[in-house]
Amino acid sequence: MCFIINNLKLNKLKQCIAYADDNLLTIRTKQTLLDTFQKLNETSAQYGLIVNCQKTKYIRRARKNYKLEELQIDPMCLEQAQSYRYLGSTLNSDNSIEEEIQHRITLGNRAYYANKFLCKSRLVSKKSKLKL
């Protein structure tokens, strides 16, 4: 099965997720990454957009640990990252979700302790406390 969106053919080898100005390319092979990124640069240039080299990273997701390396794509060099936050979710190179779970627990604790004084206050009704 293959989809074509803006002359970018999407199939099992590559997928594109876009939200506003954030793009996520899921690609299975290094050569496909090079070809797709080159096509993205060319298409962006046609519309007067540029890809920011400092913000562009890639993650190699695999069961084995690989050394960090930079990937050279003309005219820029992509840095390899261990983990990346995309739309509030953490993606990491070893396909584990422990970091994501820990982050969500931390956010829950922050919310609880930020509102703790409201729960103990006698000025707030029980009904209002239950809504929190």
C-alpha positions as CSV (number, residue, x, y, z in Angstrom):
1,M,0.0,0.0,0.0
2,C,1.4,3.4,-0.9
3,F,0.2,7.0,-0.4
4,I,1.3,10.0,-2.3
5,I,1.2,13.4,-0.5
6,N,2.8,16.4,-2.2
7,N,4.9,14.2,-4.5
8,L,6.3,12.3,-1.4
9,K,5.5,8.6,-1.8
10,L,4.7,7.1,1.6
11,N,4.8,3.3,2.2
12,K,6.2,0.8,4.7
13,L,9.7,2.2,4.2
14,K,8.9,5.8,5.1
15,Q,6.1,7.7,6.8
16,C,5.6,11.3,7.5
17,I,3.8,12.9,10.5
18,A,3.3,16.6,10.5
19,Y,1.8,19.0,13.0
20,A,2.1,22.7,12.3
21,D,5.8,23.2,11.7
22,D,6.9,20.0,13.4
23,N,7.7,17.1,11.1
24,L,8.6,13.5,12.0
25,L,9.9,11.2,9.3
26,T,9.9,7.5,10.2
27,I,12.3,5.7,7.9
28,R,13.6,2.2,7.9
29,T,16.9,2.4,5.9
30,K,19.7,4.9,5.8
31,Q,19.5,5.3,2.0
32,T,15.7,6.0,2.2
33,L,16.5,8.6,4.9
34,L,19.0,10.4,2.6
35,D,16.6,10.3,-0.4
36,T,13.6,11.5,1.6
37,F,15.5,14.3,3.4
38,Q,16.9,15.5,0.1
39,K,13.4,15.6,-1.3
40,L,12.1,17.4,1.8
41,N,14.8,20.1,1.3
42,E,14.0,20.5,-2.3
43,T,10.2,20.8,-1.7
44,S,10.7,23.2,1.2
45,A,13.0,25.4,-1.0
46,Q,10.3,25.6,-3.6
47,Y,8.0,27.3,-1.1
48,G,10.7,29.5,0.4
49,L,11.2,27.4,3.5
50,I,14.5,26.1,5.0
51,V,15.2,23.3,7.3
52,N,17.0,24.5,10.5
53,C,20.2,22.5,10.9
54,Q,20.5,23.1,14.7
55,K,17.0,21.8,15.4
56,T,17.1,18.8,13.0
57,K,18.1,15.5,14.6
58,Y,17.7,11.8,13.9
59,I,17.3,8.8,16.2
60,R,18.4,5.3,15.2
61,R,15.9,3.0,16.9
62,A,17.2,-0.5,17.3
63,R,17.6,-3.3,19.9
64,K,21.3,-3.0,19.9
65,N,23.2,0.0,21.2
66,Y,25.0,1.9,18.4
67,K,27.6,4.6,18.8
68,L,26.4,8.2,18.2
69,E,27.4,9.5,14.8
70,E,26.5,12.4,12.7
71,L,24.9,11.9,9.3
72,Q,26.1,14.1,6.4
73,I,23.3,15.2,4.0
74,D,24.3,17.9,1.6
75,P,24.5,20.7,2.6
76,M,24.0,19.9,6.3
77,C,25.0,17.5,9.0
78,L,22.4,15.8,11.2
79,E,23.2,15.0,14.8
80,Q,22.1,11.7,16.3
81,A,20.1,12.0,19.5
82,Q,19.4,9.4,22.2
83,S,15.9,10.7,22.9
84,Y,13.5,13.3,21.5
85,R,10.3,14.9,22.7
86,Y,7.7,15.1,19.9
87,L,4.3,16.6,20.7
88,G,4.6,15.7,24.4
89,S,5.8,12.1,23.9
90,T,9.3,10.9,24.3
91,L,10.9,8.8,21.6
92,N,14.2,7.1,22.4
93,S,16.7,5.0,20.6
94,D,16.2,1.7,22.6
95,N,12.4,1.6,22.0
96,S,11.6,1.7,25.8
97,I,8.8,3.6,27.5
98,E,10.3,3.9,31.0
99,E,11.5,7.5,30.4
100,E,8.0,8.4,29.2
101,I,6.3,6.8,32.2
102,Q,8.7,8.6,34.6
103,H,8.1,11.9,32.9
104,R,4.3,11.5,33.2
105,I,4.6,10.5,36.9
106,T,6.7,13.6,37.5
107,L,4.1,15.8,35.8
108,G,1.4,14.3,38.0
109,N,3.4,14.9,41.1
110,R,4.1,18.5,40.1
111,A,0.3,19.1,39.6
112,Y,-0.5,17.5,42.9
113,Y,2.0,19.4,45.0
114,A,1.1,22.7,43.2
115,N,-2.5,22.3,44.2
116,K,-1.9,20.7,47.6
117,F,-2.6,23.9,49.5
118,L,-6.0,24.1,47.9
119,C,-6.9,20.6,49.1
120,K,-6.0,21.4,52.7
121,S,-7.6,24.8,52.7
122,R,-10.8,25.2,54.8
123,L,-11.8,28.1,52.6
124,V,-12.5,25.9,49.6
125,S,-15.6,23.8,49.6
126,K,-15.5,20.0,49.4
127,K,-17.4,20.1,46.1
128,S,-14.8,22.4,44.6
129,K,-12.0,20.2,45.9
130,L,-13.5,17.2,44.2
131,K,-13.6,19.0,40.9
132,L,-9.9,19.6,41.1
